[in-house]
């Protein structure tokens, strides 16, 4: 066997004083070949490092996993096979650093064995040999040629053309030179790893970084309170005692500010903790690659964000221009429709009652058109994720929007049919009240008992709506009172008494004469209907109460019997209230005294 081949084979037993701890270079050596004192020193060093950053490492475990040394996807399977298949490509690692990928079998030595032999040779090096210069030399093993990486006079490993990445345009000389450079850095880290000065400096820097980290946390917490108080003062000042449809806007705004402040707080804490962790890891030779990887990840993210912002600038500018023009058009249309709705502007093709709904429809269509124009220019709109969200949103609207669209169309029918408007006194089946709100989905009515009823618009369209306020502008709203009077009283006298009762009622319009209709000639009585005009339809029930009271008083004054409800037989006396009522019964003096006590 040649000397070059012998360089790739382990030599046992090891010379005394030349064995290294396996952990220094991730060596694949049995534990019995490791010196006891070196093992204790290695454990002590790791324990001191763990005391500095283990707590935060546990909290940021996902970040630590993401910060692991990068392996190309093409070799991910090979790296996993490091432990399963000896012939698969493997990484040669020294001092927690990736040196080179070994892919080929050299003189019946698999990549796994080659990595083990190289780590074994490095472990046998003394401190003096670790500082020797690294050189390259051509080596021929059998029918294979390669370049050996030599430390001093010891060949550590050999690279052949079969070890090169077939997808990378890299020469064997360049690959060997790059591997030698990475090996030099790893050996330097190995020398520094066991120097007390390096560990003292690392521990001191970690303590200082931890103190700065705790100070930053304290400042962030203080800053959070100041920011939240400032936002609450500036925002809630204009929302003092402001309630929208029964919702306390102040409370909702305060909760929103609290959530936003907490989100910003956690983002700042994560950023500060990430920087602290990267700094602490870089303070120790063994964990320095992890710290470098954390820093590289941040730089990579910042570069991607900056490049994405630059690439998206034209599209964002186009979207801003489209939305700005759309907003100007919407403001102009808002002014026009509000003028029509307030009757300050009259147009032949639109009624003031339908101007509000028309304004809403036109504005929605304009914004949808603007969104369709801006969609291709939105950054990420052509991505699969964006398209997937669009498909899901469309599916949700299709499956769950049937009932909502039905209600919305019914609401438009109510508005454009002008069957009712806000403030109208209406009767829907057995419900009578004032319309307080007409929306796309429902209509709200307040009854005389101060109860708010919410009726779906689809139900409103299918019901008969009686509007007492629609003709108020011409002759006023009406109230109707019906009474039954016997044939023994002249109908002209009944009509005069009913009109007199109407005139006595406060709230009934006196400029429009009430009128009386005879609705039915029954067996024992005549059904009369009194129609009076009122100024405020929302007082319908109060005015009916007063009108009925005046009707009873007027008929009692003229000793005319009211036969509602109808009698089955006429009594011997008239059913009227006497002119002089007996005095109210006074409570017994003894009972009153007892009650007072």
ABEGO torsion letter per residue (X at the ends): XBAAAAAABBBOBBBBGABBBAAAAGBBBBAAABBAAAAAAAAAAAAAAAAAAAAAAAAAAAAAAAABBBBBAAAAAAAAAAAABAABBBBBBBGGBBABBBABBBGGBBAAAAAAAAAAAAAABBAAAAABBBBBBBBBBEABBBBBBBBEABBABBBBAAABBAABBBBAAAAAAAAAAAAAAAAAAAAAAABAAAAAAAAAAAAAAAAAAAAAAAAAAAAAAAAAAAAAAAAAAAABGBBBGGBBAAAAAAAAAAAAAAAAAAAAAAAAAAAAAAAAAAABAAAAAAAAAAAAAAAAAAAAAAAAAAAAAAAAAAAAAAAAAAAAAAAAAAAAAAAAAAGABBBAABBAAAAAAAAAAAAAAAAAAAAAAAAAABBGAABAAAAAAAAAAAAAAAAAAAAAAAAAAAAAAAAAAGABBBGBBBBBEABBEBBABBBAABBBBBBAAGBBBBBBAAAAAABBBBBAAAAAAAAEBBBBBBBBBBAABBAAAAAAAAAAAAAABBGBBAABBBBBBBABBBAABBBBBBBBBBABAAAAAAAAAAAAAAAAAAAAAAGBBBAOBBBABBBABBBBBBABBBBBBBBBAAAAAAAAX
